[in-house]
C-alpha cells in the first residue's frame, strides 16, 4: 500500500524525512494502523493493541533467554511461543473486532497460532 510505504520510508529517514528521536516501533505500528484501519481509527484501541504487541515482544525475548540458557527445551519453546502468539492475538481481536483484526494483521488469530513452525525449528541445529 503506497501510504504505508511512504510512512515507513519517512520513519527510517529515507527521502529526507524522519527524526532521530522518534520511537520507530511506535511509528511503524501507527503507520500500519493508519494505512489499514484509517487515520481516524479509535486511538485508545490502538494504544491497547500496541501495548499487547510490546508484551508479545517481551514474552518472546523472555522465552528466547530461557531457550538460550537451556532452561527450556526446544520443543517446549516452540509450544510456548505459539501459545503466547495466539493469546495475544485473541486479546487484540477482542479489542479490534474480528474484521479490523484481519485488516490490521492480515490473518485470523487461529492462523497466527502456527507462527513458529515446529518441524522447521526443531530440524535446525
C-alpha positions in Angstrom: 0.0 0.0 0.0 1.5 3.3 -1.1 0.6 5.3 2.0 2.2 2.7 4.3 5.3 2.5 2.1 5.7 6.3 2.3 5.2 6.4 6.0 7.8 3.7 6.6 10.3 5.5 4.3 9.8 8.7 6.3 10.2 6.8 9.6 13.5 5.4 8.6 14.8 8.7 7.2 14.5 7.8 3.5 13.6 10.6 1.2 14.9 13.3 3.5 12.3 12.9 6.3 12.3 11.1 9.7 13.5 12.1 13.1 16.2 10.5 15.2 14.3 10.8 18.5 11.1 9.1 17.4 10.1 5.7 18.7 10.5 3.6 15.5 8.3 0.7 16.6 5.5 3.0 17.6 5.7 5.0 14.4 5.8 1.8 12.4 2.7 0.5 14.2 0.8 3.7 13.7 1.7 3.8 10.0 0.4 0.3 9.7 -2.8 1.2 11.6 -3.4 4.3 9.6 -2.8 2.5 6.3 -5.0 -0.5 7.0 -7.6 0.8 9.5 -7.7 4.5 8.6 -6.2 7.6 10.3 -9.4 8.1 12.3 -9.5 4.7 13.9 -10.0 4.7 17.7 -6.6 5.7 19.2 -7.5 4.2 22.6 -8.0 0.8 20.9 -4.7 1.2 19.0 -2.9 2.0 22.2 -4.2 -1.1 23.8 -3.2 -3.3 20.9 0.2 -1.6 20.7 0.7 -2.4 24.4 -0.2 -6.0 23.8 2.4 -6.1 20.9 5.0 -4.8 23.3 4.0 -7.6 25.8 4.4 -10.1 23.0 7.9 -8.9 22.2 8.8 -9.1 25.9 7.4 -12.6 26.2 9.3 -13.7 23.1 12.5 -12.3 24.4 12.0 -14.0 27.8 11.3 -17.3 26.2 14.4 -17.0 24.0 16.5 -16.2 27.0 15.2 -19.4 28.6 15.9 -21.4 25.5 19.4 -19.9 25.2 20.2 -20.7 28.8 18.8 -24.2 28.3 16.1 -23.6 31.0 13.6 -25.0 28.5 13.8 -27.5 25.7 13.4 -26.5 22.0 10.0 -28.3 21.6 8.6 -26.5 24.7 10.0 -23.2 23.3 8.0 -23.7 20.1 4.8 -24.5 22.0 5.2 -21.5 24.3 6.0 -19.1 21.5 3.0 -20.2 19.5 0.8 -20.2 22.6 1.7 -16.6 23.5 1.1 -15.5 19.9 -2.4 -16.9 20.0 -3.2 -15.5 23.4 -2.1 -12.0 22.4 -3.8 -12.3 19.0 -7.1 -13.2 20.7 -6.8 -10.2 23.1 -6.1 -7.9 20.1 -9.1 -9.4 18.3 -11.3 -8.7 21.3 -10.2 -5.1 21.2 -10.4 -4.5 17.5 -13.2 -6.9 16.5 -12.6 -9.8 14.0 -12.9 -7.7 10.8 -10.5 -5.0 11.9 -8.1 -7.6 13.3 -7.8 -9.2 9.9 -7.4 -5.8 8.2 -4.5 -4.9 10.5 -2.7 -8.2 10.8 -3.7 -9.9 7.6 -4.9 -13.1 9.2 -7.1 -14.5 12.0 -5.8 -15.3 15.5 -6.1 -19.1 14.7 -3.8 -18.6 11.6 -1.3 -16.9 13.8 -1.1 -20.0 16.1 1.5 -21.7 13.9 3.7 -18.6 13.8 6.8 -20.7 14.6 6.9 -23.9 12.5 7.6 -26.8 14.9 9.2 -29.2 12.4 11.3 -26.5 10.7 12.5 -25.0 14.0 13.3 -28.4 15.6 15.1 -29.5 12.4 17.6 -26.7 12.8 20.9 -27.5 14.5 
